[in-house]
Amino acid sequence: MIPEFFTPRDEWLDQVGRIYALLQHVEDGEALTGRQVELRRRNRVQSVHASTAIEGNRLSVDEVAAAVGGHVVFGPEKDVREVQNAWAAYEVLDGLDPYSVNDFLRAHGLLTHGLITESGRFRSRDVEIVDGAGEVLHTGSRAAKVPRLIEELLEWASTTTAHPLVASSATHFLIEYIHPFQDGNGRMGRLWQTLMLSRWRPIFAWLPTESLIARNQEGYYAALQASGEPEIDAAPFITYMLGTIEGSLAEYQAHVVENVVENVVENDPVLTLLRDDPTLSAARLAEQLGMSGRQVQRIIKKWRDRGVLVREGPAKGGRWVVAGDRATATRVIGT
């Protein structure tokens, strides 16, 4: 059994606390959008695009969406195969056991199908990871030791008392450090952290954390390097990943709340009428909707309290404004 391989940091407590708060708002908001399936598919496309782009894939987000949707994409065959493989791997997340070596190999087989000779198998040769100038950055674990090291890592992940956010980040790091495959190690590390987190909170199966990593690849690789030299201590990488998860949730929250207000306006008859004619009185609204004046007043009060509906001008001669900016939207779900 491998020993603990990171030094806990005080800052993680604050990072985890902020992630908890964001998770609550995002989970509440998703349920109010009316577009949960659409949003999650969009996120998965972004995850596949980002995770493959980090490794040099040249397809755009739109091309990835087309490729996984079964449409013809005029791009490099290898790039198209990579994104289709990645999509297939993410699509079976629910059926994978994050602590199973067999499922670990199965996922790698899906990610690299038709791309490498040792797809779905641990590498048979020792490897060195070099930079663009040919300088050796890291030597992967000896090939003969890889199966045992991965088995011990997944056993550690299944028994550790570390918080899932910390444990999954540490596991991600050690997958990269061991470098168990001929190719696809980065994609596997990111996929496996997503899988582990999805067992803690299902929304992580759809959160495009990879997008923020892709935008800050320098920080990603610097954190990996700092965690492996001069001795193994995954703390810098864990800190980096907690920040990345927090940032990804914040971005998704911004998108969700915009959809919440749009959905609320589309599905509330009072707001719909007031958007078409801002001068309508409560009495006219009640008449057009076949509701009582009291019912209409209660609806108006609800949306005014939440900042969705604003009155401009006097009671007589004024007008209603149906607000839709992000600051207003956040109030709809109590953020």
N, C-alpha and C positions, 0 to 999 in steps of 0.2 A: 504493500500500500504506500502510495506516495505521501510525503509529508506536506503540510501547508506550505505554499510557495509564494505567499505574499504577506506584506506587512500592512495591517489595517491602518487607515488614515482617519483622523477625526472628521475631515471634510466630507467623508462619504455619508455620514449621518444626515447632514443638511441636504446633500444631493438626493439621497433616497427619499427624504421627506418631501422635497419639491416634486419629485417624480410621482409620488403617491397622490399629491394634490392634482397634478395634471391628469393623471390616469382617471381620477374620479370625474373631472370635468369632461374629458373626452368621451368616456363611456356613457355618461349621462347625455351628452350632446348627440352622439351617434344615434341614440334611440329616438331623438326628436327630429332628425333630418328627413326621415322618410326615404333616404337614399343610401342606406347602409351597404347594400350589395354593390351599388355603383362606386361608392367611395372606397370600399375594400378592394375591388378589382383594380381601380386606379392605383391604389397603394401598392398592390402586388406587382403591377407592371413597373412601377417606379423602383421597387426593390430589385427586380430582375435586371432592369436596365442599369442601375447603379452598381450592383455587385459584379456584373460582367464588365462594365465600363472600367472599373478599378483595375481589372486585369487586361485592359487594352481593347475591349470590344468596341467597335466603331458605330454600331447602330444607334439611331436616335430613339427617344422615348416613343414617338409615333411609329417608328419602324418595329420596335419591340412589340408594341400593342398589336400591330398587324401580323407579325410573325407568330405570336402565340394565339392569335385569333384564326389562324389557318389561311391567311391571305399570302399572296406572293409578294416577297420582298426582294428588291433588286440590290442586294448587298453581298459581301463576301460569304460564301457558303459556310465557312467555319463560324463566323459571327452569328449567322442565323441559327445554326445548330446549337451553339452555346446558349443562346437565350431560350430556345425551345426546351433544351435540357434543363436549364435552371427553372423554367416554369413548371416542368414536370416534377422536379424535386420539391418545390414549394407547395405544389398541389397535393402532395401526399403527406404533408407535415402531420396531419391529424392521426395518421396511421403509423407513425414512427415512434419508437421508444428512445428517448434521449440518452438512455444509459445502456443501450444494446450495441455491442460491437457489430453484430450482424446487420443491424439497421444503419449503423454508421457507414458500413461498406456498401449497403444497398443504396443509400443516398448518394454516395460518391459515384456509384455506377450510373445513376440517373443523370447526375451533373456532367459526367464526362463521356457518356455513351457515344461511340463512333468518333471520338476525338483523340484518345490515347490508347496505347496497347495494354496498359495495366488498369483499365477502367474497373472500378469496384474491387480493387485489390491493393493491399499495401505495397509500397515500392520495394523493388528487389535490390536496389543499388543505393549506396551512400550518395548524398547530395551536398552541394554547397550553394548558398544563396548569394548572388553577386549583384552589385549595382550596375548602372549604365557604363561605368568606367572599367568594369571587370574586377573591382575590388570585392573581396569576400566579406560579406556582412555577417553571415551566420552559417554554421555547419549544422545540418539537421542531425537528429539522433541516428545512431547506427541502424541500418536497415534491419539487422537481425533482432534489434531490441524494440522496434516499432510496435509490433502486435501487443507485446506485454505492456508497454508504456501507455498505449491507448486504452487497453483493458483496465489498467490501474487508474487512469485519469477518469474514465467514465464511472468506475466504482467510487472514486473520491466524490465526484459530482453528485452521485446518488445518495451519499451519506453525510456530506458536509453540513454543518450547522450555519454556514455563511448565508447571508441573504441571497435569494435567487438572482438579484441584479448583480451582486458581487460574484457569486459562484459562476454564473454564466459568462461573465466577462473574463474571469480567470481561466475558465475552460477554453474560451475562444483563444486567449493568448497562448495557452500551452499546446493547442492544436497547431498553431502557427510555429511554435518553437520546435516541436517534435518533427513537423513537416512530414506527415506520414505517407504522402502520395507522390507519385511521379509529377502530377500536375493537379490543380484544383484545390490546393490547400487553403487559399484565401477564401474562396467561395464556400468551402466546407466549414471553415471557422465561423463565418458570418451566418451561414444557414443553421449551424448547430446552436449558436447562441439564441437565434430566433426561436428554434424549437424548444430549448430549455425554458425560455421566458414565456412561451405560449402555454406551457404546462402550469405556470404560475398564474398568468392572466391571459386569457385567450386572445385579447386584442393585439398582443405582440405578434401573432401569426400574420397580421396585416399591416403592421407599422413599418414604414419604409426607412428604418434607421440607416440602411446602406446609402441612402441619398446624401445624408450629411457626411458620412465617411468619404464618399466620392468627392465631395466638395472640399474636403480637408484631408486629402491623401497624405500630404506631407506630415501632418500631425499624427495620423494613424500609424505610419511607418516609423516615425520618431518614437512614439509610445511603445511600439513593439521592440524597437532597438534598445530603448532605455530600460525595459523590463527584463531584457536578457543579458545585459552587460553591466558591470563585470561579472555579476552573479545573478541567478534567476530570482527576481522579485517582481511579480506581476502588478504591483501597486500603481506604477505610472499608467499602465494600459487600462487598469480598472477605472482609474480617475478619468481617463480620456473617454472610455465607453459610457460611463455614467453621464458625463456631460453631453455626449452625443445622443444618448437616449432622451435626456431632458430636452435637448434642442429639437429633436424629431417630434416629440410629443407636443411641444409648444407650437411648432409649425402646423401639425395636424389639427390642433385645437383651433387655430386661427381659421383653417379651412372649414372645419366642422361648424363653428358658430355662424359663419356666413351662410352656410346651407340651412342652418336651423331657422334663421329669420326668413330666408326665402321660402322655406317650407311652411312656416307659420302663416306668412302673408298669403300664400297660394291657397291654403286650406281653411282660412278663417273668412267667412262671408262678410263680416263687418269690415275687416281690413281691406278686402278686395273692393268693396263698394267705395270705401273712403279713398282708396288709391285712384279709382276712376273719377270720383267727384268729391274733392276735399271739403266742399261747402255743405254737405249733407248734415242735417240736424239729427239728434237721437230719435226724434219723432218720425222723421222721414225714413230713417234706417229701419225702425221697427215696422213701419208700414210696408216697406219693400220686402222685408225678410219674413213677414208674418209672425213677428215676435212681439212680446210685450215690451213696453218702454223700460220697465225695470230690468228685464233680461239684457237689453242693449246697453243700459247704463253700467251693468255689472261687467260686461265684456269690455266696454271702453275703459272703465277704471282699471281692469286687470292689465291691459296693454299700456295704459299711461303709467301705472306703477312700475312696469318693467322697462319703460323707456322706448317701447316700440311705437307708441302713438304720442304725438306731441301736438298741443293746441297753440296756434299762432293767432294773435289778435283777440278781440273781445268775444264774449259769448255769442253775441249777435253780429254777424258780418265777418267773423273770423274764419279760419280754415284749419283743417286737420293735415298733419304731415305724418306719413307712414315712414318711419326711419328704418334704415337698413345698413348703417355703417357698422364696422367691427366693434366699436366701443359699445354701441347699443346692443349688438348681437350677443355679446358676452353676458349681458344682464338677463337675457332670456333663459339661460341655463344656470344662472346664479354664480358665474365666475367672477 
